[in-house]
Amino acid sequence: MTELSSDSRRVEIEYCTQCRWLPRAAWLAQELLTTFETELTELALKPGKGGIFVVRVDDEVVWDRREQGFPEPTAVKQAVRDRVAPGKSLGHSDKVSQEDVSP
């Protein structure tokens, strides 16, 4: 059982209810759950206030709207992937693989 808890990967999307950003948070949650269906153990939507839109992986902030603007799904997927499944290819969304190719 200890092995399962060490492999626990929880994503939390905190969104502003005053700004009505639930649909945006839910859509991003769907994108992450579809991409990381076997890697994530939990995905939570957390209502907040004051313009917040933050994505966390195991309590580490990987995207903050106030610092980085609203995320494109690809950018969040890459940030989540780097923490939960570093070797996982994101297919056509994975721009890094194209940049690493030498001429």
C-alpha positions in Angstrom: 0.0 0.0 0.0 2.9 2.4 0.6 3.8 2.2 -3.0 0.4 3.5 -4.1 0.7 6.5 -1.9 4.1 7.4 -3.2 2.8 7.2 -6.8 -0.2 9.4 -5.9 -0.6 12.2 -8.5 -3.3 14.7 -7.6 -4.2 17.7 -9.8 -6.2 20.6 -8.5 -7.7 23.3 -10.6 -8.7 26.3 -8.4 -11.0 28.7 -10.3 -12.8 31.9 -9.5 -16.6 31.5 -9.0 -17.2 35.2 -9.2 -15.7 35.3 -12.6 -17.7 32.2 -13.7 -14.7 30.2 -14.7 -16.1 26.8 -13.8 -16.7 25.9 -17.5 -13.1 26.7 -18.4 -11.8 24.7 -15.3 -14.1 21.8 -16.2 -12.9 21.7 -19.8 -9.2 21.8 -18.7 -10.0 19.0 -16.2 -11.5 16.9 -19.0 -8.4 17.5 -21.2 -6.1 16.4 -18.4 -8.1 13.3 -17.5 -8.3 12.2 -21.1 -4.5 12.7 -21.6 -3.4 11.2 -18.2 -6.2 8.6 -17.6 -3.8 6.1 -16.1 -1.2 8.5 -14.5 -3.5 10.6 -12.3 -5.0 9.3 -9.1 -7.3 12.3 -8.6 -8.4 15.6 -10.2 -10.2 18.2 -8.1 -12.0 21.4 -9.0 -11.7 23.9 -6.2 -14.0 27.0 -6.1 -12.2 30.2 -5.2 -12.6 34.0 -5.5 -10.7 37.1 -6.5 -9.8 36.1 -10.1 -7.9 33.0 -9.2 -7.1 30.3 -11.8 -4.3 28.0 -10.6 -3.3 24.5 -11.5 -1.5 22.4 -9.0 0.1 19.0 -9.1 0.6 17.5 -5.6 0.3 21.0 -4.1 3.0 22.4 -6.5 1.7 25.3 -8.6 2.4 24.5 -12.3 0.2 27.3 -13.7 -1.0 30.6 -12.3 -3.2 32.9 -14.4 -1.9 36.0 -12.6 1.6 35.2 -13.6 1.2 33.4 -16.9 -2.2 34.3 -18.3 -4.9 31.8 -19.2 -3.2 28.6 -20.2 -3.5 26.8 -23.5 -4.2 23.1 -22.8 -0.9 22.0 -24.4 1.1 24.1 -22.0 -0.7 22.7 -18.9 -0.4 19.2 -20.3 3.3 19.6 -20.7 3.7 21.0 -17.2 1.6 18.1 -15.7 3.4 15.5 -17.8 6.8 16.7 -16.6 5.7 16.0 -13.0 3.6 12.8 -13.4 4.9 11.0 -16.5 8.1 12.6 -17.7 8.6 10.0 -20.4 5.1 10.2 -21.9 4.7 11.5 -25.4 1.9 14.0 -25.9 1.8 13.2 -29.6 1.2 16.2 -31.9 0.9 18.5 -28.8 4.5 17.7 -27.8 6.5 20.4 -29.4 9.7 19.5 -27.6 10.2 16.3 -29.7 10.3 18.5 -32.8 12.9 20.9 -31.3 15.2 18.1 -30.2 15.6 16.7 -33.8 19.0 17.6 -35.2 19.5 18.5 -38.9 
